[in-house]
Amino acid sequence: MAGTGLRRPARPAQLISLVPMIDVMLIMLVFFMVTSTYLNLDMIPAVRQQDEAPAAAASGASGGTLMIRLGSDGIPVVQGAAAPLAGLSDLLARRLADDPLLQVLVLPSGAATTQALVSVMDAAARAGAVRLRVVRLEARP
């Protein structure tokens, strides 16, 4: 029985596991989320379009935008500087004297109290703001 050699069965091809790649991707995702900078809303230019600028300048009307961020501590922030509620009305009155069509955007934090939001809106109304808008950027919990 010289012709009955033993044959070894062929090994199946090795499958490439995707589990380590998924682990690495999740670690990278967490790393980039932790090290990324958050959006600074004062950097967003909220002004009129360029084609509207000549028409507004000719008519004497402007209509710029002023953003007031309301943090969880209840202190409004205007152009990166804290503006206490006592001085907010005066600040808005000065800005409205220069630009009567100034649009005031209030961006409250999700953790801001309703009383803080009402106080900012009241200060804007006392200053004479007629174009007041509250913008909520966060989803409700």
C-alpha positions in Angstrom: 0.0 0.0 0.0 2.6 2.4 -1.1 0.1 4.7 -2.9 -2.1 5.5 0.1 -0.3 8.6 1.3 -1.9 10.6 4.0 -3.2 13.9 2.8 -3.5 16.8 5.1 -6.7 18.7 4.7 -6.2 22.2 3.2 -6.4 25.0 5.8 -9.3 27.4 5.2 -8.2 30.9 4.3 -7.9 33.2 7.3 -10.7 35.7 7.7 -9.7 39.2 8.5 -11.4 40.4 11.6 -12.9 43.9 11.6 -13.2 44.1 15.4 -9.8 45.6 16.0 -10.4 48.2 13.3 -13.7 49.2 14.9 -12.0 49.5 18.3 -9.4 51.8 16.8 -12.1 53.9 15.1 -14.0 54.3 18.3 -10.9 55.4 20.2 -10.1 57.9 17.5 -13.7 59.2 17.6 -13.5 59.8 21.3 -10.1 61.4 21.0 -11.3 63.9 18.3 -14.5 64.7 20.3 -12.5 65.4 23.4 -9.9 67.5 21.7 -12.1 69.5 19.3 -13.1 73.1 19.9 -16.7 74.0 20.2 -18.5 76.4 18.0 -18.2 80.0 19.1 -21.4 81.7 18.0 -19.8 85.2 18.1 -17.7 84.1 15.2 -20.7 83.6 12.9 -21.3 86.7 10.8 -25.0 87.5 11.2 -25.2 90.5 8.9 -27.1 91.3 5.8 -26.1 90.1 2.4 -23.6 92.0 0.3 -26.2 92.8 -2.4 -28.6 94.4 0.2 -25.8 96.7 1.6 -26.0 99.4 -1.2 -29.8 99.6 -1.0 -29.8 99.9 2.8 -27.1 102.5 2.8 -29.0 104.6 0.2 -32.2 104.5 2.2 -30.4 105.3 5.5 -31.6 102.1 7.2 -29.2 99.5 8.4 -30.7 96.6 10.4 -27.6 94.9 11.7 -27.7 92.0 14.2 -26.6 91.8 17.8 -26.3 88.4 19.5 -26.8 88.0 23.2 -25.8 84.6 24.5 -27.4 83.6 27.8 -25.4 81.0 29.7 -26.5 78.6 32.4 -25.5 81.1 35.1 -28.0 83.6 33.8 -25.5 86.2 32.8 -25.8 87.6 29.3 -22.7 87.7 27.1 -22.5 90.3 24.3 -19.6 90.1 21.8 -17.6 87.8 24.2 -17.9 90.1 27.3 -20.3 89.6 30.2 -23.0 92.2 30.3 -24.9 92.2 33.7 -28.6 92.8 33.5 -28.3 96.2 35.1 -26.2 97.5 32.2 -27.7 95.5 29.4 -30.6 97.9 28.8 -28.2 100.9 28.5 -25.9 99.0 26.2 -28.9 98.0 23.9 -30.2 101.6 24.0 -26.8 102.9 22.8 -26.7 100.4 20.0 -30.3 101.1 19.0 -29.6 104.8 18.9 -26.9 104.1 16.3 -29.0 101.6 14.4 -32.8 101.7 15.0 -33.5 98.6 12.9 -31.0 96.5 15.0 -32.1 92.9 15.3 -31.5 91.4 18.7 -30.9 87.6 18.8 -31.1 86.0 22.2 -29.4 82.5 22.3 -30.2 80.9 25.6 -28.4 77.9 26.9 -30.4 74.8 27.6 -29.6 75.1 31.3 -30.6 78.8 31.5 -33.6 79.6 33.6 -36.8 81.0 32.2 -36.5 84.0 34.5 -33.1 84.9 33.1 -34.5 84.7 29.5 -37.5 86.9 30.5 -35.1 89.4 32.2 -33.0 89.7 29.0 -36.1 90.1 26.9 -37.5 92.8 29.3 -34.2 94.7 29.1 -34.3 94.7 25.3 -37.9 95.9 25.4 -37.0 98.7 27.8 -34.2 99.7 25.5 -36.7 100.0 22.6 -35.8 96.9 20.6 -38.6 96.1 18.1 -36.8 93.2 16.3 -36.2 90.7 19.0 -35.8 87.0 18.3 -35.1 84.0 20.7 -33.2 81.2 19.0 -32.9 77.8 20.6 -30.0 75.8 19.2 -30.1 72.8 21.5 -32.7 70.0 21.5 -34.9 69.6 24.4 -33.9 67.0 26.9 
